[in-house]
Amino acid sequence: MRVNNGIVIGDIVVSGSTTIGGILQGSAVVVAGGHLTLAGIITMNLRIEPGAVAEVRGIVQGDVTNEGGRLSITGIVSGTVLPQTGETRFSPGAVIGHWA
């Protein structure tokens, strides 16, 4: 498991179990077999590919696109949630900017 509680500048690809508790100044792509737990902030976009899992407990300031993975939102998405395929769930307390 990889845990990041600091500041990361640039885009990342998540292929294993990763927790972001700090700030990612960029976008993240979660690929098949990857599991992202976001407790911090992503300043751009988040994309979940088929076979990937993402839990948004923190804040995504851009858009979130589910292309066939499992997405759970209990935090905040300032942009648009695009549930193209896969499973997208959000809690009643989640804050979503737009739903497409």
Contacts in CASP RR format, 6 or more apart in sequence:
PFRMAT RR
TARGET T0000
AUTHOR 0000-0000-0000
METHOD contacts of the structure
MODEL  1
MRVNNGIVIGDIVVSGSTTIGGILQGSAVVVAGGHLTLAGIITMNLRIEP
GAVAEVRGIVQGDVTNEGGRLSITGIVSGTVLPQTGETRFSPGAVIGHWA
1 16 0 8 1.000
1 17 0 8 1.000
1 18 0 8 1.000
1 19 0 8 1.000
2 16 0 8 1.000
2 17 0 8 1.000
2 18 0 8 1.000
2 19 0 8 1.000
3 18 0 8 1.000
3 19 0 8 1.000
3 21 0 8 1.000
4 18 0 8 1.000
4 19 0 8 1.000
4 20 0 8 1.000
4 21 0 8 1.000
4 22 0 8 1.000
4 24 0 8 1.000
5 21 0 8 1.000
5 22 0 8 1.000
6 21 0 8 1.000
6 22 0 8 1.000
6 23 0 8 1.000
7 22 0 8 1.000
7 23 0 8 1.000
7 25 0 8 1.000
8 20 0 8 1.000
8 22 0 8 1.000
8 23 0 8 1.000
8 24 0 8 1.000
8 25 0 8 1.000
8 26 0 8 1.000
9 25 0 8 1.000
9 26 0 8 1.000
10 24 0 8 1.000
10 25 0 8 1.000
10 26 0 8 1.000
10 27 0 8 1.000
11 26 0 8 1.000
11 27 0 8 1.000
11 28 0 8 1.000
11 29 0 8 1.000
11 44 0 8 1.000
12 24 0 8 1.000
12 26 0 8 1.000
12 27 0 8 1.000
12 28 0 8 1.000
12 29 0 8 1.000
13 28 0 8 1.000
13 29 0 8 1.000
13 31 0 8 1.000
14 28 0 8 1.000
14 29 0 8 1.000
14 30 0 8 1.000
14 31 0 8 1.000
14 34 0 8 1.000
14 35 0 8 1.000
14 36 0 8 1.000
14 52 0 8 1.000
15 31 0 8 1.000
15 33 0 8 1.000
15 34 0 8 1.000
16 33 0 8 1.000
16 34 0 8 1.000
16 35 0 8 1.000
17 34 0 8 1.000
17 35 0 8 1.000
18 34 0 8 1.000
18 35 0 8 1.000
18 36 0 8 1.000
18 37 0 8 1.000
19 36 0 8 1.000
19 37 0 8 1.000
19 38 0 8 1.000
19 39 0 8 1.000
20 28 0 8 1.000
20 36 0 8 1.000
20 37 0 8 1.000
20 38 0 8 1.000
20 39 0 8 1.000
20 40 0 8 1.000
20 42 0 8 1.000
21 38 0 8 1.000
21 39 0 8 1.000
21 40 0 8 1.000
22 39 0 8 1.000
22 40 0 8 1.000
22 41 0 8 1.000
23 40 0 8 1.000
23 41 0 8 1.000
23 43 0 8 1.000
24 41 0 8 1.000
24 42 0 8 1.000
24 43 0 8 1.000
24 44 0 8 1.000
25 43 0 8 1.000
25 44 0 8 1.000
26 42 0 8 1.000
26 43 0 8 1.000
26 44 0 8 1.000
27 42 0 8 1.000
27 44 0 8 1.000
27 45 0 8 1.000
27 46 0 8 1.000
27 47 0 8 1.000
28 36 0 8 1.000
28 38 0 8 1.000
28 42 0 8 1.000
28 45 0 8 1.000
28 46 0 8 1.000
28 47 0 8 1.000
29 46 0 8 1.000
29 47 0 8 1.000
29 49 0 8 1.000
30 36 0 8 1.000
30 46 0 8 1.000
30 47 0 8 1.000
30 48 0 8 1.000
30 49 0 8 1.000
30 52 0 8 1.000
30 53 0 8 1.000
30 54 0 8 1.000
31 49 0 8 1.000
31 52 0 8 1.000
32 49 0 8 1.000
32 50 0 8 1.000
32 51 0 8 1.000
32 52 0 8 1.000
33 51 0 8 1.000
33 52 0 8 1.000
33 53 0 8 1.000
34 51 0 8 1.000
34 52 0 8 1.000
34 53 0 8 1.000
35 52 0 8 1.000
35 53 0 8 1.000
35 54 0 8 1.000
35 55 0 8 1.000
36 46 0 8 1.000
36 52 0 8 1.000
36 53 0 8 1.000
36 54 0 8 1.000
36 55 0 8 1.000
37 55 0 8 1.000
37 57 0 8 1.000
38 46 0 8 1.000
38 54 0 8 1.000
38 55 0 8 1.000
38 56 0 8 1.000
38 57 0 8 1.000
38 58 0 8 1.000
38 59 0 8 1.000
38 60 0 8 1.000
39 57 0 8 1.000
39 58 0 8 1.000
40 57 0 8 1.000
40 58 0 8 1.000
40 59 0 8 1.000
41 58 0 8 1.000
41 59 0 8 1.000
41 60 0 8 1.000
41 61 0 8 1.000
42 59 0 8 1.000
42 60 0 8 1.000
42 61 0 8 1.000
42 62 0 8 1.000
43 61 0 8 1.000
43 62 0 8 1.000
44 61 0 8 1.000
44 62 0 8 1.000
45 60 0 8 1.000
45 62 0 8 1.000
45 63 0 8 1.000
45 64 0 8 1.000
45 65 0 8 1.000
46 54 0 8 1.000
46 56 0 8 1.000
46 60 0 8 1.000
46 62 0 8 1.000
46 63 0 8 1.000
46 64 0 8 1.000
46 65 0 8 1.000
47 64 0 8 1.000
47 65 0 8 1.000
47 67 0 8 1.000
48 54 0 8 1.000
48 64 0 8 1.000
48 65 0 8 1.000
48 66 0 8 1.000
48 67 0 8 1.000
48 68 0 8 1.000
48 69 0 8 1.000
48 70 0 8 1.000
48 71 0 8 1.000
49 67 0 8 1.000
49 68 0 8 1.000
49 69 0 8 1.000
50 67 0 8 1.000
50 68 0 8 1.000
50 69 0 8 1.000
50 85 0 8 1.000
50 86 0 8 1.000
51 68 0 8 1.000
51 69 0 8 1.000
51 70 0 8 1.000
52 68 0 8 1.000
52 69 0 8 1.000
52 70 0 8 1.000
53 69 0 8 1.000
53 70 0 8 1.000
53 71 0 8 1.000
54 64 0 8 1.000
54 66 0 8 1.000
54 69 0 8 1.000
54 70 0 8 1.000
54 71 0 8 1.000
54 72 0 8 1.000
55 72 0 8 1.000
55 74 0 8 1.000
56 64 0 8 1.000
56 71 0 8 1.000
56 72 0 8 1.000
56 73 0 8 1.000
56 74 0 8 1.000
56 75 0 8 1.000
56 76 0 8 1.000
56 77 0 8 1.000
56 94 0 8 1.000
57 74 0 8 1.000
57 75 0 8 1.000
58 74 0 8 1.000
58 75 0 8 1.000
58 76 0 8 1.000
59 75 0 8 1.000
59 76 0 8 1.000
59 77 0 8 1.000
59 78 0 8 1.000
60 76 0 8 1.000
60 77 0 8 1.000
60 78 0 8 1.000
60 79 0 8 1.000
61 78 0 8 1.000
61 79 0 8 1.000
62 77 0 8 1.000
62 78 0 8 1.000
62 79 0 8 1.000
62 80 0 8 1.000
63 77 0 8 1.000
63 79 0 8 1.000
63 80 0 8 1.000
63 81 0 8 1.000
63 82 0 8 1.000
64 71 0 8 1.000
64 73 0 8 1.000
64 77 0 8 1.000
64 79 0 8 1.000
64 80 0 8 1.000
64 81 0 8 1.000
64 82 0 8 1.000
65 82 0 8 1.000
65 84 0 8 1.000
66 81 0 8 1.000
66 82 0 8 1.000
66 83 0 8 1.000
66 84 0 8 1.000
66 85 0 8 1.000
66 86 0 8 1.000
66 87 0 8 1.000
66 88 0 8 1.000
67 84 0 8 1.000
67 85 0 8 1.000
67 86 0 8 1.000
68 84 0 8 1.000
68 85 0 8 1.000
68 86 0 8 1.000
68 87 0 8 1.000
69 85 0 8 1.000
69 86 0 8 1.000
69 87 0 8 1.000
70 86 0 8 1.000
70 87 0 8 1.000
71 83 0 8 1.000
71 86 0 8 1.000
71 87 0 8 1.000
71 88 0 8 1.000
71 89 0 8 1.000
72 89 0 8 1.000
72 90 0 8 1.000
73 81 0 8 1.000
73 88 0 8 1.000
73 89 0 8 1.000
73 90 0 8 1.000
73 91 0 8 1.000
73 94 0 8 1.000
73 96 0 8 1.000
74 90 0 8 1.000
74 91 0 8 1.000
74 93 0 8 1.000
74 94 0 8 1.000
75 91 0 8 1.000
75 93 0 8 1.000
75 94 0 8 1.000
75 95 0 8 1.000
76 94 0 8 1.000
76 95 0 8 1.000
77 94 0 8 1.000
77 95 0 8 1.000
77 96 0 8 1.000
77 97 0 8 1.000
78 97 0 8 1.000
79 96 0 8 1.000
79 97 0 8 1.000
79 98 0 8 1.000
80 97 0 8 1.000
80 98 0 8 1.000
80 99 0 8 1.000
80 100 0 8 1.000
81 88 0 8 1.000
81 90 0 8 1.000
81 96 0 8 1.000
81 97 0 8 1.000
81 98 0 8 1.000
81 99 0 8 1.000
81 100 0 8 1.000
82 100 0 8 1.000
83 100 0 8 1.000
90 96 0 8 1.000
END
